[in-house]
């Protein structure tokens, strides 16, 4: 399958992953009329709810078997959703096998897989970020904290499923977080620890689709990381999101593209990295200007669920062109003028020890303004939907303003139930009247 054969039609897509992000991507891509089949590997209990979409569950997780399945099914485009397979080099192996892939190689995935590597890239390319220290020793980390004499943000260097960051309010909390990481709370992800100066301000996420040379910028979104209302409780993978985030306007987004996204792509190119995929920058808008908190090498979850309903129908063609390294040949990506709101329904015990195996009741009809995206779900032998993870469902709604979008999402949640269901009541408090 020639990578630069633009005439090749996009008919069959394979999405790697099983979460809400992958479920929403499959739904958005299915709207493209030329696409005949979308396989999601391994998918979840809601994959087959969408037209053209089916689960692909190889008998083994062996990458060679998944690659041979892609070749057998004549897949035109592979989209790798989660960060772990990207960090492990799945995109490299698939490209070596002749597949067309949207997702960075192992070298580019360091942008998310190593916070130290990412921080160094920012410093080298004058991308604004908080002051930081890197250490592999508990004693040295505690000494840095003592010297700085202020609460520090404590981060595991490696991948920790969005839960490896502790934003501390006191020096004692920072001490405790340091001890927890070095005692093995996040496994090998915490072998190296980043201590970061605590900065203040609202957060916003910006995204670019990259073909290695150029980029297309998406509308900004805002995630809600904390488990409980009022931004309290532990950090999670994300309890809800909305898009477009009104914290920044079109002019601000252009400025941030020049300040953050373009220098990041140039910095990767300087390292001889051809970055094909999503660059996601999580920003904090501080009193001294925007600063990058973190980079992700994939679509955010749940930001992706909020963004997908406002993507134009050209979205699939743009991803395909990116994967071929020819973004300039793609149709212009358009965005709907609606506002999109996403609320995550999570299992009891999330994020530490989520309950699984609970039957899910869904009495909600999806339509053009309302979507139920599955994440931690599976189907039993009677086709009942069963909880199988921490974040179970994303309820996403669109409206002409945020009040209408959130009102529809929250009212629709009344039609969903499972034992121990938990969700925040204040998602979008920054932009709606509650």
C-alpha positions in Angstrom: 0.0 0.0 0.0 1.9 3.1 -1.2 1.9 5.8 1.4 1.9 8.7 -1.0 -0.8 7.3 -3.3 -3.3 10.1 -2.8 -5.7 8.6 -5.3 -6.2 5.7 -3.0 -9.7 5.8 -1.7 -10.5 5.8 2.0 -12.8 2.9 2.5 -11.7 0.9 5.5 -10.3 2.3 8.8 -9.0 0.6 11.8 -8.9 2.4 15.2 -6.7 1.0 17.9 -8.2 1.4 21.4 -11.2 0.8 23.6 -12.2 4.0 25.3 -14.6 6.9 24.8 -12.0 8.7 22.6 -12.0 5.8 20.1 -15.8 5.4 20.3 -16.3 9.1 19.4 -13.7 8.9 16.7 -15.4 5.9 15.1 -18.8 7.8 15.3 -17.3 10.9 13.7 -15.5 9.1 10.9 -18.6 7.0 10.1 -20.3 10.1 8.8 -18.0 10.2 5.8 -20.0 8.7 2.9 -17.0 7.1 1.2 -16.1 5.0 4.2 -17.5 1.4 4.1 -16.2 -0.1 7.3 -14.6 1.0 10.6 -13.0 -1.6 12.8 -12.2 -0.7 16.4 -9.5 -2.9 18.0 -10.5 -4.1 20.6 -13.4 -1.7 20.9 -16.0 -1.8 23.6 -19.7 -2.5 24.4 -20.9 0.5 22.3 -18.7 0.1 19.2 -21.4 -1.7 17.1 -24.1 0.9 18.0 -22.8 3.1 15.1 -23.4 2.4 11.5 -20.4 0.8 9.7 -18.5 0.2 13.1 -17.6 -3.2 14.4 -15.2 -4.6 17.0 -12.1 -6.4 15.9 -10.8 -8.7 18.6 -7.8 -10.7 17.5 -7.2 -13.9 19.4 -4.0 -12.3 20.7 -2.7 -8.8 21.5 0.4 -9.6 19.5 1.2 -6.7 17.3 2.1 -9.0 14.4 -1.4 -10.5 14.5 -3.0 -7.1 14.5 -0.8 -6.0 11.6 -1.6 -9.1 9.6 -5.4 -8.5 10.2 -5.0 -5.0 8.8 -3.3 -6.4 5.7 -6.0 -9.1 5.3 -8.8 -6.5 5.7 -7.0 -4.1 3.3 -7.2 -1.3 5.8 -6.5 2.1 4.2 -5.9 4.1 7.4 -4.9 3.1 11.0 -5.6 5.6 13.8 -3.9 4.8 17.1 -5.9 6.2 19.9 -4.2 5.6 23.3 -0.7 6.8 24.4 0.7 3.5 25.5 0.8 1.7 22.1 2.2 5.0 20.6 4.9 5.1 23.3 5.7 1.4 22.6 6.3 2.0 18.9 3.2 0.5 17.4 3.0 3.2 14.7 6.6 2.4 13.6 5.9 -1.3 13.3 2.7 -0.7 11.3 4.4 1.7 8.9 7.3 -0.7 8.4 4.6 -3.2 7.3 3.4 -0.8 4.7 0.3 0.6 6.5 -0.8 4.2 6.5 -0.9 5.4 10.1 -2.2 8.5 11.9 -0.2 8.6 15.1 3.4 9.5 16.0 6.3 7.0 16.1 8.0 6.1 19.3 10.4 9.0 19.0 7.6 11.6 18.7 5.5 9.9 21.4 8.2 10.9 23.9 6.4 14.3 23.9 3.9 12.6 26.3 5.8 9.5 27.4 8.6 11.4 29.2 7.8 14.7 30.9 11.6 15.4 31.3 12.1 15.0 27.5 9.1 17.2 26.8 10.3 19.9 29.2 13.7 19.9 27.6 12.1 20.3 24.2 10.1 23.3 25.5 13.3 25.0 26.9 15.3 24.4 23.7 12.5 26.0 21.6 11.6 28.9 23.9 8.1 27.5 24.6 6.8 29.0 27.8 6.5 26.5 30.7 6.9 26.4 34.5 10.3 26.1 36.1 11.1 22.5 36.9 13.6 20.0 38.4 14.2 16.4 37.5 15.4 13.7 39.9 15.6 10.0 40.3 16.1 10.1 44.1 13.6 10.6 46.9 16.2 12.3 49.0 17.2 14.7 46.3 13.5 15.5 45.6 12.9 16.3 49.3 16.0 18.4 49.3 14.8 20.4 46.3 11.5 20.9 48.0 13.2 22.1 51.2 15.4 24.5 49.2 12.5 26.0 47.2 10.3 26.2 50.4 7.0 26.3 48.5 4.5 23.6 47.5 5.6 22.0 44.2 3.6 20.0 41.6 4.9 16.4 41.7 4.8 14.4 38.4 5.8 10.9 37.5 8.0 11.2 34.4 6.4 8.4 32.5 2.8 7.4 31.5 0.4 7.0 34.4 -3.0 7.0 32.7 -3.5 10.7 33.4 -3.2 10.2 37.2 0.5 10.7 37.7 0.3 14.4 38.6 -0.3 15.7 42.2 -1.0 19.5 42.4 -0.1 20.2 46.1 -1.5 23.0 48.2 1.1 22.6 51.0 4.7 21.6 51.4 3.6 18.6 53.4 1.4 17.4 50.5 4.4 17.7 48.2 6.5 15.7 50.6 3.8 13.0 50.7 3.4 12.9 46.9 7.2 12.5 46.5 7.3 9.6 49.0 4.3 7.9 47.3 5.8 8.1 43.8 9.2 6.7 45.0 7.4 4.0 46.9 6.2 2.7 43.5 2.6 4.1 43.3 3.0 4.5 39.5 5.4 1.6 38.9 8.3 2.3 36.5 6.6 5.6 35.3 7.7 7.0 38.7 11.4 6.0 38.5 12.1 9.6 37.6 10.2 12.5 39.1 9.6 16.0 37.8 9.1 18.7 40.5 7.5 21.8 39.0 6.9 25.3 40.2 3.2 25.7 40.9 1.5 28.2 38.6 -2.0 29.6 38.8 -4.7 30.3 36.2 -7.5 28.7 34.1 -6.5 25.7 31.9 -7.3 25.2 28.3 -6.3 22.6 25.7 -5.3 23.3 22.1 -4.8 20.7 19.4 -3.1 20.4 16.0 -3.3 17.7 13.4 0.2 17.3 11.9 1.6 15.6 8.8 5.3 16.0 9.8 5.6 19.4 8.1 2.4 21.4 8.5 -0.5 21.5 10.9 -4.2 22.1 11.1 -5.5 23.6 14.4 -8.7 22.4 16.0 -11.1 24.4 18.3 -9.8 24.7 21.9 -11.4 22.6 24.7 -11.4 22.6 28.4 -11.1 19.4 30.5 -12.1 18.9 34.2 -9.5 16.7 35.8 -10.7 16.5 39.4 -13.1 13.9 40.5 -15.5 16.0 42.6 -17.5 19.2 42.2 -15.7 22.5 42.7 -12.5 21.0 41.3 -11.9 18.9 44.4 -10.7 15.4 45.0 -8.0 13.4 43.2 -6.8 13.9 39.6 -8.5 11.6 37.1 -8.2 11.0 33.4 -11.0 13.6 33.0 -14.6 14.0 34.3 -16.0 16.1 31.5 -15.1 18.7 28.9 -16.5 21.3 26.6 -15.6 22.9 23.2 -14.9 25.4 21.9 -13.4 26.8 25.1 -14.3 30.5 25.3 -11.3 31.4 27.5 -9.5 32.1 24.2 -10.8 33.7 21.0 -9.7 33.2 17.4 -6.9 35.8 17.7 -5.6 34.2 20.9 -5.6 30.8 19.2 -3.5 32.2 16.3 -1.1 33.6 18.8 -0.9 30.3 20.7 -0.3 28.5 17.4 2.7 30.8 16.8 3.9 30.6 20.4 3.5 26.9 21.1 2.3 24.6 18.3 4.6 25.7 15.4 7.7 25.9 17.7 6.9 22.4 18.9 6.6 21.0 15.4 9.9 22.8 14.4 11.6 21.4 17.6 10.6 17.9 16.7 11.8 18.4 13.1 15.2 19.6 14.5 15.5 16.3 16.2 14.8 14.6 12.8 11.4 13.4 14.1 8.6 13.3 11.4 5.7 13.8 13.7 2.4 12.5 12.2 -0.6 12.7 14.5 -2.0 15.0 17.2 0.0 17.5 19.1 -2.1 18.4 22.2 -0.9 21.2 24.4 -2.4 21.6 27.9 -2.0 25.3 28.8 -2.4 27.4 31.9 -3.3 31.0 31.3 -1.3 32.7 34.0 -1.0 36.4 34.9 2.3 36.5 33.2 1.1 34.8 30.0 0.2 31.3 28.8 2.4 28.4 29.9 2.4 24.8 28.7 1.6 22.3 31.6 2.0 19.2 29.5 1.9 17.8 25.9 -0.1 14.7 24.8 0.7 12.8 21.6 -3.0 11.9 20.9 -6.5 13.3 21.2 -7.5 14.0 24.7 -10.1 12.0 26.5 -12.8 13.4 27.2 -11.9 16.5 25.1 -12.1 14.3 22.0 -15.7 13.3 22.8 -16.6 17.0 23.0 -14.8 17.9 19.8 -16.0 15.2 17.5 -19.6 16.4 17.1 -18.4 19.8 15.9 -16.0 18.4 13.2 -17.0 18.8 9.6 -17.5 15.8 7.4 -14.1 16.3 5.9 -12.5 15.1 9.1 -11.7 11.6 7.8 -10.1 12.9 4.6 -7.9 15.3 6.7 -6.7 12.5 8.9 -6.0 10.4 5.9 -4.0 13.2 4.2 -2.0 13.8 7.4 -1.1 10.1 7.6 0.1 10.3 4.1 2.2 13.3 4.8 0.2 15.4 2.4 -2.0 17.7 4.5 -2.1 20.3 1.8 -4.0 18.0 -0.5 -6.8 17.6 2.1 -10.1 19.5 1.9 -10.3 22.4 4.3 -11.5 21.2 7.6 -14.7 23.0 8.8 -16.2 23.2 12.2 -19.9 23.5 13.2 -20.9 26.7 15.0 -22.5 24.7 17.8 -21.3 24.4 21.4 -20.5 20.9 22.6 -20.7 19.6 26.2 -19.4 16.3 27.6 -20.1 14.7 31.0 -18.4 11.5 32.1 -20.3 8.9 34.1 -17.8 7.0 36.2 -17.8 3.8 38.3 -17.8 3.9 42.1 -14.2 3.8 43.4 -12.7 5.6 40.4 -9.9 6.5 39.9 -8.2 4.3 42.5 -10.2 1.0 42.4 -13.3 1.3 40.1 -16.0 -1.3 40.6 -16.7 -3.4 37.5 -19.3 -5.9 36.4 -22.4 -3.7 37.0 -25.3 -3.8 34.5 -25.9 -0.5 32.7 -29.4 0.8 31.8 -29.4 3.3 28.9 -32.8 4.8 28.1 -31.5 7.6 25.9 -32.0 8.0 22.2 -29.0 9.4 20.4 -29.7 12.0 17.7 -28.0 14.8 15.8 -27.6 16.8 19.1 -27.0 14.1 21.6 -24.5 11.2 21.7 -23.8 8.5 24.2 -20.2 7.4 23.8 -19.1 4.2 25.5 -15.7 3.8 27.3 -15.4 1.2 30.1 -18.2 -1.1 28.9 -18.5 -4.6 27.5 -21.5 -6.8 26.5 -22.4 -10.1 28.2 -23.8 -13.2 26.4 -27.3 -11.7 26.5 -26.1 -8.4 25.0 -26.5 -6.5 28.3 -24.1 -3.6 28.7 -21.8 -4.2 31.7 -19.3 -1.8 33.3 -15.6 -2.8 32.7 -13.6 0.3 33.6 -13.4 3.5 35.6 -14.9 5.9 33.1 -18.0 4.1 31.8 -19.9 6.5 29.4 -19.6 10.0 28.0 -22.9 11.9 27.5 -22.3 14.6 24.9 -24.8 17.2 23.7 -24.7 20.2 21.4 -26.7 23.5 21.4 -26.7 27.0 20.2 -25.1 28.1 23.5 -23.5 26.3 26.4 -26.6 26.5 28.7 -28.6 24.5 26.1 -25.9 22.0 25.5 -25.3 21.3 29.2 -29.0 21.3 30.0 -29.5 18.6 27.4 -26.5 16.5 28.5 -27.5 16.7 32.2 -31.2 16.0 31.6 -30.2 13.0 29.4 -28.1 11.6 32.2 -31.4 10.8 34.0 -32.0 8.1 31.5 -28.7 6.3 32.4 -28.1 4.2 35.4 -25.7 1.6 36.9 -24.9 0.8 40.5 -22.4 3.3 41.9 -22.6 5.7 39.0 -20.8 9.0 39.7 -20.6 12.2 37.8 -19.8 15.8 38.5 -22.7 18.2 38.6 -20.7 21.3 37.7 -18.9 20.5 34.4 -18.8 23.7 32.4 -19.3 25.9 35.4 -17.0 28.4 33.8 -19.4 29.0 30.8 -22.9 28.2 32.0 -25.4 29.6 34.5 -25.6 27.2 37.5 
